[in-house]
C-alpha cells in the first residue's frame, strides 16, 4: 500500500469514528426523543446512571432540588456537594432541565 493511500484510509477511519460518536448529541436513540436525563424529575435510580454519580450524590441531588426547588440551568447542579467541575464536565452532555 502506498503511504498516501494509508494516510487517506486512516483519515477516513478517524472521520467515521467521530461521525458515529454519540457524545454531545441529545438524540442518541435515533427516535427524535431527547434521551438526556432531566435532573428536575429523575429519581435516584435514574441519576445513578450518570458517570461518577453514585447513590450518595444522587440522593443529594434529589434532596437539593426538594429543598431549593427545580434547577434553572444544568450548571446549577454544581451547587450540589460532590458535583465539581470534573464530574459536571463528564455528565453535562447527558443531562437537561425543563
Helices and strands as residue ranges (DSSP letters): H 3-20, E 37-38, H 44-47, H 55-68, G 74-79, H 85-91, G 92-94, E 95-96
